[in-house]
Amino acid sequence: MTTHSRPIRRVAFLLSGLSLAALLGSCGSHLSGTYGKESDGAQFTFKSGGKVDIELMGGMAAMEGSYTVEDGKVKVMFPQGVGQVFKLDGDCLNGGAMYGKLCKQ
C-alpha cells in the first residue's frame, strides 16, 4: 500500500460514516405520549417502534396501528389498512375535518 492511498482511504471511510449518519438522521422522528380530545374520546398513544394505540368513541373501539413521522406530518395506519395524515401543530396533531385537533395530554 502506498502512502497516498492511506489518506484516500481515511477520507472515503469518513465520508461513508457521514453518509450513514445523515441517512439514519433523515429516517424521520418519533412521537411519544398520548394525544387526544375529550369532546369525542379520541386518543392516540404513540409508542416506540412506530406503534400507536388508538381509542375511539371513549374507548368503545380500541386497536393498535402503526405510524411514521415525516416532513411535519404523522401518518397513522389503522389495522384495516386505512390511513390518516395528521399535521404537526406544536403540541397538537391536526387531523382535519375527520379528527380535528388532538393535543398532547
C-alpha positions in Angstrom: 0.0 0.0 0.0 1.4 3.4 -0.9 1.4 6.4 1.4 -1.0 8.2 -1.0 -3.7 5.5 -0.6 -3.9 5.9 3.2 -5.3 9.4 3.2 -7.7 8.5 0.4 -9.0 5.5 2.5 -9.4 7.7 5.5 -11.4 10.3 3.6 -13.5 7.5 2.0 -14.2 6.0 5.4 -15.1 9.4 6.9 -17.4 10.2 4.0 -19.2 6.8 4.3 -19.6 7.3 8.0 -21.1 10.8 7.5 -23.4 9.5 4.8 -24.7 6.7 7.1 -25.3 9.3 9.9 -27.2 11.5 7.5 -29.3 8.6 6.3 -30.2 7.5 9.8 -30.9 11.0 10.9 -33.3 11.6 7.9 -35.4 8.5 8.6 -37.9 10.7 10.5 -38.5 11.1 14.1 -41.0 9.6 16.5 -43.7 10.7 18.9 -44.4 9.6 22.4 -47.3 10.0 24.7 -51.0 10.4 24.3 -52.7 12.9 22.0 -56.5 13.3 22.2 -59.5 15.4 22.9 -62.2 15.0 25.5 -65.1 16.1 23.4 -65.4 12.8 21.5 -63.0 10.5 23.4 -60.4 10.0 20.6 -57.0 9.1 21.9 -53.8 8.1 20.1 -51.0 6.8 22.3 -47.7 6.8 20.4 -45.1 4.2 21.4 -41.6 3.3 20.3 -41.1 1.1 17.2 -43.7 3.1 15.2 -46.7 1.6 17.1 -49.8 3.6 18.2 -52.6 2.5 20.4 -55.9 4.0 19.1 -59.0 4.5 21.2 -62.1 6.0 19.6 -65.6 6.8 21.0 -64.3 6.9 24.6 -62.6 3.5 24.4 -65.6 1.7 22.7 -63.3 1.0 19.8 -59.6 0.2 20.6 -56.9 -1.1 18.2 -53.2 -0.9 17.5 -51.9 0.7 14.4 -48.6 2.0 13.1 -47.2 5.5 12.4 -44.5 7.3 10.6 -43.3 10.9 11.0 -42.0 12.8 8.0 -42.0 16.4 6.8 -44.1 17.7 9.7 -46.8 15.1 9.2 -47.8 12.0 11.1 -49.2 9.2 9.0 -51.3 6.7 11.1 -52.2 3.4 9.6 -55.1 1.6 11.1 -55.2 -2.3 11.2 -57.8 -2.3 8.3 -55.2 -0.7 6.0 -56.8 2.7 6.1 -54.5 5.7 6.7 -54.9 9.2 8.2 -52.5 12.0 7.9 -52.1 14.5 10.8 -50.2 17.7 10.6 -47.9 18.5 13.5 -49.1 21.7 15.1 -47.0 22.5 18.2 -48.1 20.1 20.9 -51.1 19.1 18.8 -51.9 16.9 15.8 -54.4 18.4 13.3 -56.5 15.7 11.7 -58.7 18.0 9.6 -62.4 17.5 9.5 -62.3 13.8 10.4 -60.5 14.1 13.8 -60.0 17.8 14.4 -57.2 18.8 16.7 -55.7 16.2 19.1 -53.4 17.7 21.7 -50.8 16.1 23.9 -52.3 15.0 27.2 
